[in-house]
Every structure is written in C-alpha cells, then in structure tokens.
Amino acid sequence: MKTITQYLSKLFSASTEASTKRMIGFLALLGFYPSSKTCGNCGWINQELKLSDRVWVCENCKKEIDRDANAALNIRDYGIRFNPVNAKVVH
C-alpha cells in the first residue's frame, strides 16, 4: 500500500511544470469530513442525508441546498480554514 507521500511524489514528478503550477492548491482531506451533510449556510449537519438525496432543505436555517455544490463549497472553506496561506476564494 502506497503512502500519501509516495502517491503525491509520483503525481508531482509525472506532471509538467504548467500542470504543477495549477496543482499548488491541492488539499487532501484525511479521515471523514461530512462535506455533503453540513449546511454551508449555518453549519447544521443533516445526519439523515442519503446518497440519493441530490437537493435537501436545512432544518435549521431552511436553506435549499444542492448536495454537490454545497459539498464543493464546504471543502473549499475547509481548505481555507486549515491552510489559509495563499488561500483564494473563487466564485
């Protein structure tokens, strides 16, 4: 089994200079993070969310949430919180 360091080393050594520059913002989420289940508006976690639920309504703030878009924004925000150096918010 390869370690994350071995995987990243191979990934970066196989890439071109241009693609390496694009990969600078790479973020690895190690362990479980409920990015789909966490409301990006208020932080409430929907423990009942199923994979088949593509859109859901937060019981706390009543915001309608697209599962995939919400997960992407939560992962972006997680990266900014835990690695704020050179963080850029792109809308």
N, C-alpha and C positions, 0 to 999 in steps of 0.2 A: 504494500500500500504506500503510495507516494504521500509525502508530507506536503502541506500547503506551500512551504518554501521551495521544494523541488518543483512543484507544479508551476509556481509563479516564475521561477528561474527559467524553466523551459519555455514558458509563454513569452517572456520578455526577450530571451535570446533568439527566438524564432521570428520575432516581429521586426519590421523595418523601422527606421528612425521616425518616419512620419506617423506610423501607427502607434509607436511607443509614446510619442507626444500626446496622442489622443487618449491613451490609457492611463495617464497620470492620475486621474481622478478615481481609479479603481477602488472599490470598497468591498471587503469581504465581511459578510455577516456570519460570525461563528456562533453556532448554537441557534436556539429558537427565538425568533422575533415575530410577533403577531402583526405583521405589516398590513395584511388584508382585513384583519378583525378590529384594528384600532381606528377609531374615528379621527381623521386628520383635523377635524374642527375643534373637538373638545377633549379627545383622549380616551373616551369611553371605549371599553373592549367588548365586542359582541362575541360572547362565548358560544353562542348558538349558530354562528355562521357556517354554512355548508359550502363545499366547493361548487355546487350547482347554483348558489346564490350569486348572481352577477351584479345585482343592484340591491342595496338594503337601506333602511332608514334607521339612523341612530336614535335609540330610545331616550338618550339624554338631551341632545340638542335638536332633534327632529330633522337633521340634515339628510337629504337623499344622497347616497354615496355609490359611485361606480367602483366596484371592487378593485379592478386592475389599476385605475387611475389613482385611487386612494392609496393602494399599496406602493405605487411608484413614488408618490409624494412623501409617504411615511419613511421610505428607505432613503430618499434624498435628505429629509430632515434629520434622520438618524445619523447619516454621514456628516452633516454639518455640526450636529451636537457633539459628536465624538471625535471629529477631526476637522476643527474649524479653520485650520491653516489653509489659506488659499481657496476657501470654500466660495463657490459662486452659485447663486440661485438663478436658474434658468427657467423661465415660464414658457 
